[in-house]
Structure formats: C-alpha cells, structure tokens
C-alpha cells in the first residue's frame, strides 16, 4: 500500500532529516515509528501527505508516485491525527467529524450520518456528544473525535503523530486499547509515530526503530525486543526489554502445567488421594464438561469436593499476553493462574513456566526458529 524508495530529506542548511529510507507498509498493517527526538520520525510521516517534500527518492501510495498527485487532494485521501487533535473550536463535534466528507462534496445529510456512525465506532454517543464543542470534552474524548474525523472519508492510509501523548497514563492506556479494537474492525494502513517504546510494541504489527534519519530495525515487536540487530537498538529498547516483551508474548497451551483434576461430587478423601499420588498440594475442580469451578487444597477433610472448593476469582484466556498473566498471578495467593479457552480449562501457568515461555520466545526469534523447537536448559528442567 505504501512504499518508500531511497527517500531523503535534506534541508537548505545541510541537515539530513531522512537519509535514504526504503521500506514498505502492507495494506491493513500498522507500523509504529519509534526513536529519540529529532531522529526523523515525524518528518517521515509528513513526507507521506506532502507537508514536507523529499529531496530524493520517491513514495508510492497504492503503486502511484505521490509527487504526481495534487497535494490538497492527496491529503483528503489520507487521515491525519496529531497530539493536540486540532479540532475547530467553533464547530460542534459532529461538524468537526464531517469536515472532510463535506470538502469532498458529500451531501450534508450523508456527511452527518457518517460522522454519527464514526462517533459511535470510537465510543462516543452522537446523541450526547455530537452537539458539544471541543472545549466541553475531556482530553481523551477530543482524541477520539480526532480519530473519528481522520476516518470520516474512509481513507486508505492513516497517519498518527503521537496522538495519545497529551493525556494522562490511565486515559492513554484506555485509548490504546480502544484504538486496537477499532483497528481490528477497520484495518487501515497506519503509520504511527511515538517516542514511547511500550506504546510502539503494544500497537504495532511491526516496529521501526529509528536512528538518525534511518531505520535501524524494522521487525515484529517481539523480535525487536528479543533480538536487537545492533548495539544501538539494544541500547534503545533497554536492559529491561525482557520485561517489555511480556506484553507481546502470548500464553500458549504448550506453556501450561496440568494439575490434578477432581469433580465437585468426588468424595474429598478420594480427591486428596489423587493429589497425594501426584505430590500436589491442590487440584482444580472441573465439571464433567470441563468448565472450571475452582480449586481445592489437599488439606480439606470430609464430605465432597464441592463442600471445600474455593472460587477461582481470576483467570486469563489462552493467547493473552504473559504480562497480563503475570499481573493476575501476583494479585492472587495461589501463585499460579488458570488458563481457559472460552469456558474450557486448559491448564495453569506457573512462575517457572512463565519464565520458560518468555525465554523460549526470545530464543526462537534470535535463532529464527519455531518456538516449539527451542530447547531450554534451566534449573526447573535440568
């Protein structure tokens, strides 16, 4: 969808902001551009909608050289979201969102209907927020309106320049989650500039780590964190990249431990015997259809399992990030977390298995092999 071919941007004073940049962004892909201030991220983005013009190379959009396009018409085909939103203060939320469709000559009723639809898509009720003005909204709500406005003309490409950088951390995390949900629905081709590595790896299908005007590494988030290509990238992602990688490494069924399983109607004495036979201090309680009902300690005595079963307050779905599983694990006394596929119990993730899953994922990317093919030598399996 979007291709840079040896693109350079040199200013009259000799400053090179972009230096021979070549990369592609596939249709429906979200690529995050991350790096220190002044490295060329935002300039790279502005070259796409010709707010900046390259001094060398060319940029293709859907196979066509953008240098041959009328800049104004080009910009109306590209959604643009910036940190300070840039909403018109004298227009209502609905009017702001309808701006580009109206500029493109759409009938007013059609433009307003499209605006209302998009406000709902970004989580704002048009009946409540449509008639309000930007200064009547919170920072997070203004950002949502900015995203809705950028999508209003159904552009093939969306440019986002630190769109969530001006809100507090709690709102920012919520906006990131909402944007991931939205992207899963609309599947736009997105260039997303950020200075925040955690945001880059959370949102991006691929992450482009910028040096000075050049991309040092363009890879999947897990690869960037687990297998930096050089010292610059390793330094940029930091010595705690293993912790950051928890957020992009999923829980897989192969990572799980299979504990003893007992049924609610089992006599407790028999259930305790099952646990002792496996040298276990507890067992999970499942219905006949595999639905998780809780867990029971080996020390429980008398009656049936149902009389002693403890409710499972927290669990995670298979495929959830290890970071989420680790957070749940730390919040419970059990020291492990149950993993489900829908309502079906798959097993439990323990601290040792979480560590192995992370190491296996890192080694798989470093060796460019399948995760299942990695063999670890750890204290737990030596």
C-alpha positions, 0 to 999 in steps of 0.5 A: 500500500505504501512504499518508500524508495531511497527517500531523503530529506535534506534541508537548505542548511545541510541537515539530513532529516531522512537519509535514504529510507526504503521500506514498505507498509502492507495494506491493513498493517500498522507500523509504529515509528519509534526513536529519540527526538529529532531522529526523523520520525515525524518528518517521515510521516509528513513526507507521506501527505506532502507537508514536507517534500523529499529531496530524493527518492520517491513514495508510492501510495497504492503503486502511484508516485505521490509527487504526481498527485495534487497535494490538497487532494492527496491529503483528503485521501489520507487521515491525519491525527496529531497530539493536540487533535486540532479540532475547530473550536467553533464547530460542534463535534459532529461538524468537526467529524464531517469536515472532510466528507463535506470538502469532498462534496458529500451531501450534508445529510450523508456527511452527518450520518457518517460522522454519527456512525464514526462517533459511535465506532470510537465510543462516543454517543452522537446523541450526547456528544455530537452537539458539544464543542471541543472545549466541553470534552475531556482530553481523551474524548477530543482524541477520539473525535480526532480519530473519528474525523481522520476516518470520516472519508474512509481513507486508505492510509492513516497517519498518527503523530503521537496522538495519545501523548497529551493525556494522562497514563490511565486515559492513554492506556484506555485509548490504546486499547480502544484504538486496537479494537477499532483497528481490528474492525477497520484495518487501515494502513497506519503509520504511527509515530511515538517516542514511547517504546511500550506504546510502539510494541503494544500497537504495532504489527511491526516496529521501526526503530529509528536512528538518525534519519534511518531505520535501524530495525524494522521487525515484529515487536517481539523480535525487536525486543528479543533480538536487537540487530545492533548495539544501538537498538539494544541500547534503545529498547533497554536492559529491561526489554525482557520485561517489555516483551511480556506484553507481546508474548502470548500464553500458549497451551504448550506453556501450561502445567496440568494439575490434578483434576477432581469433580465437585461430587468426588468424595474429598478423601478420594480427591486428596488421594489423587493429589497425594499420588501426584505430590500436589498440594491442590487440584482444580475442580472441573465439571464433567464438561470441563468448565472450571469451578475452582480449586481445592487444597489437599488439606480439606477433610470430609464430605465432597469436593464441592463442600471445600472448593474455593472460587477461582476469582481470576483467570486469563484466556489462552493467547493473552499476553504473559504480562497480563498473566503475570499481573493476575498471578501476583494479585492472587495467593495461589501463585499460579493462574488458570488458563481457559479457552472460552469456558474450557480449562486448559491448564495453569501457568506457573512462575517457572513456566512463565519464565520458560515461555518468555525465554523460549520466545526470545530464543526462537526469534534470535535463532529464527526458529519455531518456538516449539523447537527451542530447547531450554536448559534451566534449573526447573528442567535440568 
